[in-house]
Amino acid sequence: MDKVILVLSDALRYDVAKDNMGFLGHLVEKKLASLYRIIGELPSMSRPMYETIHTGMPSNEHGIVANSVVRLSNQQNVFRSLKDAGKVTAAAAYYWYSELYNRVPYDRIDDKETDDPSLNIQHGRFYTEDDYPDVELFASAAHLVRKFSPDYLLLHPMGMDYHGETYGSDTKEYRNHAVYQDSKLAPLIMEWKELGYTIFVTGDHGINKDGAHGGTTSEQRTVPFFVIQPSGRGRGEVDESLSHLQIAPTILKLLGVSIPETMKQTPLAFR
């Protein structure tokens, strides 16, 4: 049975990923991976897109329409579906994920590290500061994989968003951080691939030169979707646009779990 890791790099733009993430680009060039384009759902904001990606529903339906809406998800989502099916879930992610799928309000002490089979995110390692080092989060994710071998792991670094909002997208700081993320992910991706994981690398939204997102422009909503399969099969750069709404049903399909009726988009087929 497949296992899945979703690397959701906050504010990772398609063009910046394609131009600056050399290891992922190498896999695509050698057709050991596939690269698709996602025209992101709206609003191009974080908390609404976290919920959209994990419920397969647009924001007007799931109700998380702004970052200021702080509550648990009331929809069938990837974490809940997998937990109910007896699968093991994990996340190394920003604390908004804990608020969406585990408990609200977030407690910095009690909720920072969770290992509880009754929770939707059973094994969680959460952070609260936007400038929390990505490399430390990557180590937390790698530890979760080695210790718990989760069926589904979310890895959600904030570095691209932090550098984009601080300096703007048309800066060396933002572009160089894509290089940094790629180089730190490269050995982990190779390890996870050998362990039989299908790995997705994408973004929740993009960002513009003013360091802003939330709007409708291509810079704010177009993100990459890299697919690395344990088989090593890939299509290279694919001239297809996908939807954020397809990610949740795709994860459930790969893990052999029933797809809820609320996830209306067709799962992706990679084989």
Protein Blocks (a to p, Z undefined) as FASTA:
>chain_A
ZZddddddehiafklmmmmmmmlmmmmmnopaccdddddddddbfklmmmmmmnopafkl
nopabfklgcddfbdcfklmmmmnopacdddddfklmmmmmcccddfklmmpccdfkbmb
lbacddfbfklcfklmmmmmmmmmmmnopabdcdddfklmmmmmmnojabfklmmmmmmm
mmmmmmmmmmmmmnopacddddfbdcdfkopahiabfklmpccdddddfklpaebjadbd
ddfklmmmmmmmmnopacdfklmbccddfZZ
